[in-house]
């Protein structure tokens, strides 16, 4: 057998493309390696890092699983149509009408292997190199998509008092020069929901800007609206669609949705897009060239599940309650620490599977070591308290303010309860 060699480290890499050299790996995956090492060593870890679900605690709907088995048994294993199985495209349009109050034609719907390729395809089909994309910080992956498309990113640092959601006064100065604005609600990583009036104002501003561009003969401004967590909204808050609030904005809204979070079905890879038919057709061609189709059997099964309103509602009630219980347990635990004078704070649970936590200990010391920023705090709470969290720096917020994302999809109530005494003991040693 011939033993292959590839030269010294970096030898082949030196000949790769500029785009490849510009890629930055997932910050969360790097953190995951440390967590695995601790778990392997037998140390207790409350893992609140991954935006995924433990299938034992959050299984997909039984009805959906049954439909997948039926589809496979029926031989639904070949290529799907490039824009998605017809029944699923219709089911997605009906779902949007039922849930969001907006009726899209069938030609507006595009199915792909989850939300990620659709987000990337939206960048590719709307943004030229050098175009300006405006997005909030923190937010998920926009900085990476900007880099991949050679766009110019305008990173808007947001504030806790606004739920880390961008506001029209922040966006307004960039309306004239931007090609696309990106909104995610409920927001990854903060778990907050954009208010109705704020979303209405932003949608109307896009309409007004495009009226000006029509007169000037300029390319239009688009809104990329990521609502993949849209069914996970808690309490009195509501999830709105911008076209339901401002119908005139419909030509410029690109909506991304899917089953990954709503149905705890991250591994099934089924997502869909709603947009103007002209844009959907272009994105269909791009998705086809990269082969980012959702598996056919899962598409067939998802179509039948979405059409079963009783099954959707039954699963959502159980799913949302389990997510909310974990978020509430975290929120109550941190509020108890705050009430005892410890330097913590968090935003009440609003949506998604995330909670925003602030550890206000930047610049303070733990066992004689200065906690200079979020990375030092992250390591301290992991090593000293077995609490694994992701700093907002992983979501393009540069400021060292002690904010972290906590994700509840892969933890139990017991793991949460066991973590708090460890964290309390650590925080009591901070000076």
C-alpha positions as CSV (number, residue, x, y, z in Angstrom):
1,X,0.0,0.0,0.0
2,X,1.3,3.4,-0.9
3,X,1.5,5.8,2.0
4,X,0.5,9.3,0.8
5,X,2.1,12.5,1.9
6,X,1.0,16.1,1.4
7,X,4.0,18.2,2.3
8,X,4.6,20.4,5.3
9,X,1.6,22.0,7.0
10,X,0.6,25.0,4.8
11,X,2.3,23.8,1.7
12,X,-1.0,23.1,-0.2
13,X,-2.9,25.8,1.6
14,X,-0.6,28.4,0.0
15,X,-2.0,27.6,-3.4
16,X,-5.7,27.9,-2.5
17,X,-8.0,30.8,-3.4
18,X,-8.3,34.2,-1.7
19,X,-11.9,33.2,-0.8
20,X,-10.7,30.1,0.9
21,X,-8.1,32.0,2.9
22,X,-10.7,34.5,4.0
23,X,-12.9,31.8,5.6
24,X,-13.3,31.8,9.4
25,X,-14.4,28.6,11.1
26,X,-17.3,28.4,13.5
27,X,-16.4,29.9,16.9
28,X,-19.0,27.7,18.5
29,X,-17.4,24.5,17.1
30,X,-14.1,25.5,18.6
31,X,-15.7,25.9,22.0
32,X,-17.4,22.5,21.6
33,X,-13.9,20.8,21.5
34,X,-13.2,22.1,25.0
35,X,-16.5,20.9,26.3
36,X,-16.0,17.4,24.9
37,X,-12.7,17.2,26.6
38,X,-14.2,18.1,30.0
39,X,-17.1,15.6,29.6
40,X,-14.6,12.9,28.6
41,X,-12.7,13.7,31.8
42,X,-15.8,13.1,33.9
43,X,-16.4,16.8,34.8
44,X,-20.0,18.1,35.1
45,X,-20.9,20.5,32.3
46,X,-24.2,22.3,31.7
47,X,-23.8,22.7,27.9
48,X,-25.7,25.8,26.8
49,X,-23.7,26.4,23.7
50,X,-25.1,24.5,20.8
51,X,-28.2,25.8,18.9
52,X,-29.4,22.2,18.4
53,X,-31.7,19.8,20.2
54,X,-31.0,16.6,22.2
55,X,-33.3,14.2,20.4
56,X,-34.1,12.3,23.6
57,X,-35.5,15.4,25.2
58,X,-36.8,17.1,22.1
59,X,-37.8,14.4,19.6
60,X,-39.3,15.3,16.3
61,X,-43.1,14.9,16.0
62,X,-44.2,11.3,15.9
63,X,-46.5,12.0,13.0
64,X,-43.7,13.5,11.0
65,X,-41.5,10.5,11.7
66,X,-44.3,8.2,10.6
67,X,-44.7,10.1,7.3
68,X,-40.9,9.9,6.6
69,X,-41.0,6.1,7.0
70,X,-44.0,6.0,4.7
71,X,-42.3,8.1,2.1
72,X,-39.2,5.9,2.2
73,X,-41.3,2.8,1.9
74,X,-43.0,4.3,-1.1
75,X,-39.7,4.8,-2.8
76,X,-39.4,8.6,-2.5
77,X,-35.6,8.4,-2.7
78,X,-34.7,10.0,-6.0
79,X,-33.9,13.7,-6.8
80,X,-36.6,16.1,-5.9
81,X,-37.6,19.0,-8.3
82,X,-35.0,21.8,-8.2
83,X,-37.5,24.1,-6.5
84,X,-38.9,21.5,-4.1
85,X,-41.7,18.9,-4.1
86,X,-44.9,20.6,-5.3
87,X,-46.9,19.4,-2.3
88,X,-44.4,21.0,0.1
89,X,-44.3,24.3,-1.8
90,X,-48.1,24.5,-1.6
91,X,-48.0,23.5,2.1
92,X,-45.4,26.2,2.9
93,X,-47.5,28.8,1.1
94,X,-50.6,27.6,3.0
95,X,-48.7,27.6,6.3
96,X,-47.6,31.2,5.8
97,X,-51.1,32.3,5.0
98,X,-52.4,30.5,8.1
99,X,-49.7,31.6,10.5
100,X,-48.6,34.9,9.2
101,X,-51.6,36.3,7.3
102,X,-49.8,36.6,4.0
103,X,-50.7,34.7,0.8
104,X,-47.8,34.0,-1.5
105,X,-48.3,32.4,-4.9
106,X,-46.7,29.0,-5.5
107,X,-44.1,30.6,-7.7
108,X,-42.7,32.4,-4.7
109,X,-41.8,29.3,-2.8
110,X,-38.4,27.6,-3.0
111,X,-37.4,24.6,-0.9
112,X,-33.8,23.8,0.1
113,X,-31.7,21.8,2.6
114,X,-32.5,24.0,5.6
115,X,-32.3,27.8,6.0
116,X,-28.5,28.1,5.6
117,X,-28.3,27.6,1.8
118,X,-31.3,29.9,1.4
119,X,-29.7,32.7,3.4
120,X,-26.4,32.3,1.4
121,X,-28.3,32.2,-1.9
122,X,-30.2,35.4,-1.0
123,X,-26.8,37.1,-0.5
124,X,-25.6,35.7,-3.8
125,X,-28.6,36.7,-5.8
126,X,-29.1,40.2,-4.4
127,X,-25.6,41.5,-3.5
128,X,-22.8,42.4,-5.8
129,X,-19.2,42.7,-4.5
130,X,-19.0,46.1,-2.9
131,X,-22.7,46.4,-2.1
132,X,-23.6,47.4,1.4
133,X,-25.4,44.9,3.7
134,X,-26.8,46.2,7.0
135,X,-27.2,43.8,9.9
136,X,-27.4,43.9,13.7
137,X,-24.7,42.8,16.1
138,X,-25.1,40.4,17.6
139,X,-26.6,38.2,14.8
140,X,-25.9,34.8,13.3
141,X,-23.4,34.4,10.4
142,X,-24.1,37.7,8.6
143,X,-20.4,38.7,9.0
144,X,-19.4,35.5,7.3
145,X,-21.9,35.8,4.4
146,X,-20.7,39.4,3.9
147,X,-17.2,38.0,3.6
148,X,-18.1,35.2,1.2
149,X,-19.9,37.6,-1.2
150,X,-17.3,40.4,-0.9
151,X,-20.0,42.8,0.2
152,X,-19.4,45.7,2.6
153,X,-21.0,45.0,5.9
154,X,-22.4,47.6,8.2
155,X,-22.4,46.0,11.6
156,X,-24.9,47.8,13.8
157,X,-24.1,47.4,17.5
158,X,-27.5,46.9,19.2
159,X,-28.5,47.4,22.9
160,X,-30.0,45.3,25.6
161,X,-32.7,47.8,26.3
162,X,-33.9,47.2,22.7
163,X,-33.6,43.5,23.1
164,X,-30.5,43.6,20.8
165,X,-32.9,44.3,17.9
166,X,-32.0,47.0,15.4
167,X,-34.3,50.1,15.4
168,X,-35.2,52.4,12.5
169,X,-33.1,55.3,13.8
170,X,-30.1,53.0,13.7
171,X,-30.9,51.8,10.2
172,X,-32.1,55.1,8.7
173,X,-28.6,56.6,8.0
174,X,-27.8,53.6,5.8
175,X,-31.0,53.3,3.8
176,X,-29.8,55.3,0.8
177,X,-26.6,53.3,0.3
178,X,-27.6,49.8,1.3
179,X,-28.6,46.9,-1.0
180,X,-29.9,44.6,1.8
181,X,-31.0,44.8,5.4
182,X,-31.0,41.6,7.5
183,X,-33.4,41.0,10.3
184,X,-33.8,37.8,12.4
185,X,-36.7,37.6,14.9
186,X,-36.9,35.9,17.3
187,X,-33.2,36.6,17.3
188,X,-30.3,34.2,17.4
189,X,-28.4,34.8,19.8
190,X,-30.5,37.0,22.1
191,X,-33.8,35.1,22.1
192,X,-35.7,38.4,21.8
193,X,-38.6,39.3,19.5
194,X,-38.8,42.4,17.4
195,X,-41.7,44.6,18.3
196,X,-44.6,45.1,15.9
197,X,-44.2,48.9,15.5
198,X,-40.4,48.7,15.1
199,X,-40.8,46.1,12.3
200,X,-43.6,48.2,10.7
201,X,-41.4,51.3,10.6
202,X,-38.5,49.4,9.0
203,X,-40.7,47.9,6.4
204,X,-42.3,51.2,5.5
205,X,-38.9,52.9,5.3
206,X,-37.8,50.3,2.8
207,X,-40.9,51.0,0.7
208,X,-40.2,54.8,0.9
209,X,-36.6,54.2,-0.1
210,X,-37.5,52.1,-3.1
211,X,-40.0,54.7,-4.3
212,X,-37.1,57.1,-4.5
213,X,-35.0,54.5,-6.3
214,X,-37.7,53.9,-8.8
215,X,-37.6,57.6,-9.8
216,X,-33.8,57.6,-9.9
217,X,-33.6,54.3,-11.9
218,X,-31.5,52.7,-9.1
219,X,-31.5,49.0,-8.0
220,X,-33.8,48.4,-5.1
221,X,-33.2,47.8,-1.4
222,X,-34.2,44.3,0.0
223,X,-35.1,43.0,3.4
224,X,-33.8,39.5,4.3
225,X,-36.2,38.3,7.0
226,X,-35.0,35.2,8.8
227,X,-38.0,33.8,10.8
228,X,-36.7,30.3,11.4
229,X,-37.6,30.6,15.1
230,X,-40.9,32.3,14.4
231,X,-43.1,29.6,16.0
232,X,-41.1,29.8,19.3
233,X,-42.5,33.0,20.8
234,X,-43.6,33.2,24.5
235,X,-45.9,35.1,26.7
236,X,-47.8,38.1,25.3
237,X,-45.3,38.7,22.5
238,X,-46.2,38.0,18.9
239,X,-44.3,37.3,15.8
240,X,-45.2,39.5,12.8
241,X,-44.4,39.3,9.2
242,X,-43.3,42.6,7.6
243,X,-45.6,42.1,4.5
244,X,-48.6,41.6,6.8
245,X,-47.8,45.0,8.4
246,X,-46.8,46.8,5.2
247,X,-48.1,44.9,2.1
248,X,-46.4,47.3,-0.3
249,X,-43.1,46.0,0.9
250,X,-43.8,42.5,-0.5
251,X,-41.6,42.7,-3.6
252,X,-38.5,43.4,-1.5
253,X,-39.0,41.0,1.3
254,X,-37.1,37.7,1.3
255,X,-38.4,35.3,4.0
256,X,-36.5,32.3,5.2
257,X,-38.2,29.6,7.3
258,X,-38.0,25.9,7.9
259,X,-38.6,23.0,10.3
260,X,-35.2,22.8,12.0
261,X,-36.1,24.8,15.1
262,X,-39.9,24.8,15.1
263,X,-40.0,21.0,14.9
264,X,-36.6,20.2,16.6
265,X,-35.7,18.7,13.2
266,X,-32.3,20.2,12.6
267,X,-30.9,17.1,11.0
268,X,-33.7,16.6,8.5
269,X,-32.6,19.7,6.5
270,X,-35.9,21.1,5.2
271,X,-36.2,24.8,4.8
272,X,-38.1,27.1,2.4
273,X,-38.0,30.7,1.1
274,X,-40.9,33.1,0.2
275,X,-40.0,35.9,-2.1
276,X,-41.1,37.7,-5.3
277,X,-41.3,35.0,-8.1
278,X,-38.5,36.8,-10.1
279,X,-36.1,36.4,-7.2
280,X,-37.2,32.9,-6.4
281,X,-36.5,31.7,-9.9
282,X,-33.0,33.0,-9.8
283,X,-32.4,31.4,-6.4
284,X,-33.8,28.1,-7.7
285,X,-31.1,28.0,-10.4
286,X,-28.4,28.7,-7.8
287,X,-29.7,26.1,-5.4
288,X,-29.8,23.7,-8.3
289,X,-26.2,24.2,-9.3
290,X,-24.9,23.6,-5.7
291,X,-27.3,20.7,-5.1
292,X,-28.7,22.1,-1.9
293,X,-32.0,20.2,-2.1
294,X,-33.8,18.9,0.9
295,X,-34.1,15.1,0.8
296,X,-37.2,14.0,-1.1
297,X,-38.7,11.7,1.5
298,X,-38.4,14.5,4.2
299,X,-40.0,16.9,1.8
300,X,-43.0,14.6,1.2
301,X,-43.4,14.0,4.9
302,X,-43.1,17.6,5.9
303,X,-45.8,18.6,3.4
304,X,-48.2,16.1,4.9
305,X,-47.3,17.2,8.4
306,X,-47.8,20.9,7.8
307,X,-51.2,20.2,6.3
308,X,-52.2,18.4,9.5
309,X,-53.1,21.5,11.6
310,X,-54.1,19.4,14.7
311,X,-50.7,17.6,14.7
312,X,-48.8,20.9,14.2
313,X,-50.7,22.5,17.1
314,X,-50.3,19.5,19.4
315,X,-46.6,19.3,18.9
316,X,-46.1,23.0,19.2
317,X,-47.8,23.1,22.5
318,X,-45.5,20.4,24.0
319,X,-42.4,21.7,22.3
320,X,-42.8,25.3,23.3
321,X,-43.7,24.4,26.9
322,X,-40.5,22.3,27.2
323,X,-38.4,25.1,25.8
324,X,-40.1,27.7,27.9
325,X,-39.6,25.7,31.1
326,X,-35.9,25.5,30.6
327,X,-35.6,29.2,29.7
328,X,-37.7,30.1,32.8
329,X,-35.5,27.9,35.0
330,X,-32.4,29.8,33.8
331,X,-34.0,33.2,34.1
332,X,-35.3,32.6,37.6
333,X,-31.9,31.2,38.7
334,X,-30.0,34.2,37.4
335,X,-32.5,36.6,38.9
336,X,-32.1,34.9,42.2
337,X,-28.3,35.5,42.0
338,X,-28.9,39.1,41.0
339,X,-31.2,39.6,44.0
340,X,-28.4,38.4,46.2
341,X,-26.1,41.1,44.9
342,X,-24.1,39.0,42.5
343,X,-23.1,40.7,39.2
344,X,-25.4,38.9,36.8
345,X,-28.4,40.0,34.7
346,X,-30.5,38.5,31.8
347,X,-33.3,39.4,29.5
348,X,-36.6,37.6,30.2
349,X,-37.4,34.8,27.8
350,X,-39.2,36.0,24.7
351,X,-38.6,33.5,21.9
352,X,-36.3,31.0,20.2
353,X,-34.3,28.6,22.4
354,X,-31.9,31.3,23.7
355,X,-31.4,33.5,26.8
356,X,-29.1,36.5,26.9
357,X,-27.0,36.5,30.0
358,X,-24.7,39.2,31.3
359,X,-21.9,38.5,33.7
360,X,-20.8,42.0,34.7
361,X,-17.3,41.1,35.8
362,X,-15.1,42.4,33.0
363,X,-11.9,43.8,34.6
364,X,-12.5,42.1,37.9
365,X,-10.4,39.3,39.4
366,X,-11.1,35.6,40.1
367,X,-8.6,33.9,42.4
368,X,-6.1,36.6,41.6
369,X,-6.5,36.4,37.8
370,X,-8.0,39.4,35.9
371,X,-11.0,38.7,33.8
372,X,-10.0,41.0,31.0
373,X,-12.9,40.3,28.6
374,X,-15.6,37.8,27.5
375,X,-13.1,35.1,26.5
376,X,-11.6,35.0,30.0
377,X,-15.0,35.0,31.5
378,X,-16.1,32.1,29.2
379,X,-13.2,30.0,30.2
380,X,-13.7,30.8,33.9
381,X,-17.3,29.8,34.0
382,X,-16.6,26.6,32.0
383,X,-13.7,25.5,34.2
384,X,-14.9,26.8,37.5
385,X,-18.7,26.3,37.2
386,X,-19.2,23.8,34.4
387,X,-21.3,26.4,32.6
388,X,-20.7,26.3,28.8
389,X,-21.9,29.5,27.1
390,X,-21.1,31.4,23.9
391,X,-19.9,35.0,24.1
392,X,-21.6,37.6,21.8
393,X,-18.3,38.0,20.0
394,X,-19.2,34.8,18.2
395,X,-22.1,36.8,16.7
396,X,-20.1,39.9,15.6
397,X,-20.6,42.1,18.7
398,X,-17.1,43.3,19.4
399,X,-17.7,45.1,22.7
400,X,-16.3,43.3,25.9
401,X,-19.5,43.8,27.9
402,X,-20.0,40.4,29.4
403,X,-23.0,39.2,27.3
404,X,-23.4,35.5,26.4
405,X,-25.8,33.3,24.6
406,X,-27.3,30.4,26.4
407,X,-29.1,27.7,24.4
408,X,-31.5,25.2,26.0
409,X,-32.1,22.6,23.3
410,X,-29.6,20.1,24.6
411,X,-29.9,20.3,28.4
412,X,-32.2,18.9,31.1
413,X,-33.8,20.7,34.0
414,X,-31.6,18.7,36.3
415,X,-28.4,19.9,34.6
416,X,-29.6,23.5,34.9
417,X,-30.4,23.1,38.6
418,X,-27.0,21.5,39.3
419,X,-25.2,24.3,37.6
420,X,-26.4,27.2,39.7
421,X,-24.6,26.2,43.0
422,X,-21.3,25.9,41.1
423,X,-21.8,29.3,39.4
424,X,-22.8,31.0,42.7
425,X,-19.7,29.6,44.4
426,X,-17.5,31.0,41.6
427,X,-19.2,34.4,41.5
428,X,-18.8,34.8,45.2
429,X,-15.0,34.6,44.7
430,X,-15.0,37.4,42.1
431,X,-13.4,40.6,43.5
